[in-house]
Amino acid sequence: MSTATTATTAPPAVAIAVTGVKKAYGDLRVLRGVDLAVARGSVHALLGSNGAGKTTLVRILATLLRADAGTAEVSGFDVATRAEDVRRSISLTGQFAAVDEILTGRENLVLVARLRHLADPAPIADAMLARFDLVEAGARPASTYSGGMRRRLDIAMSLIGDPPVVVLDEPTTGLDPQARLEVWATVRRLAEGGTTVLLTTQHLEEAEQLADRISILHTGRIIAEGSLAELKALFPPATVEYVEKQPSLEAIFLAITGTPGGADPKEQS
């Protein structure tokens, strides 16, 4: 007597796969054939200046915009033909926090859990408050939150339902140095938990601090890709010079305000 076994499909090793994606608005060609592969469980930075096409690509991946040509998949689902499955697999956090400032932090989380038709929204909200260090602020209106706290709440809301892929579209736009460090810590925790993160940014230091791999998008095309070490290897060895290192204004600000990550300016001279 034979025993039937049920085969299980392993999740793809590549969480996001983009091949030859193009998008134009009239005569303006925004994406000119983008190829991108984001490994599952990694932080991948998409680096580019304003107008490079980062947000357009993100909107295509989130099924908010259709590509003119090429293919894109999220968690193995084609964004054009399996949009509903893609939406279950992905969470998008835009450039500005989309929280309801009238509601408390906890109420924002409960609302999203209900919209996702999850059972027992209250304990889910409490778990997210604890995960993102917002327990003490949970009962306060979101309007009283600092920029960093508001952004952490926004990311927490986007993670309700445990999407395997999170897209953060310039998540530190408009934040002060302390709030930016808080968001960086949040991204690191996501990666440690196995979440795939696609991070778009204009800030070189942000990509350097957070990304396992970096893709540089310029005039609608990926012109370079690799780890930080691989990208550095594209340039000749640096000339060694001994100079007096002065602290940056950011380092001074963080040190004076006592923010974690700030160094004593005296130690940098």
Protein Blocks (a to p, Z undefined) as FASTA:
>chain_A
ZZdddddddddfblbdcehiacdehjbcfbgoiaddddehiacdddddehilmmmmmmmm
nopaccfbdcddeehiafklmmmmmmmmpccddfbdcbdfkbcfklmmmmmmmmnopghk
llmmmmmmmmnopmmmmmpcfklpcfklmmmmmmmmmmgopaabdcdehklgoiafklmm
mmmmmmmmmmmnopacddddfbfklmmmmpmbdcddeehiafbgcdfklmmmmpccdddd
dddddddfklmmmmmnopghiacfklmZZ
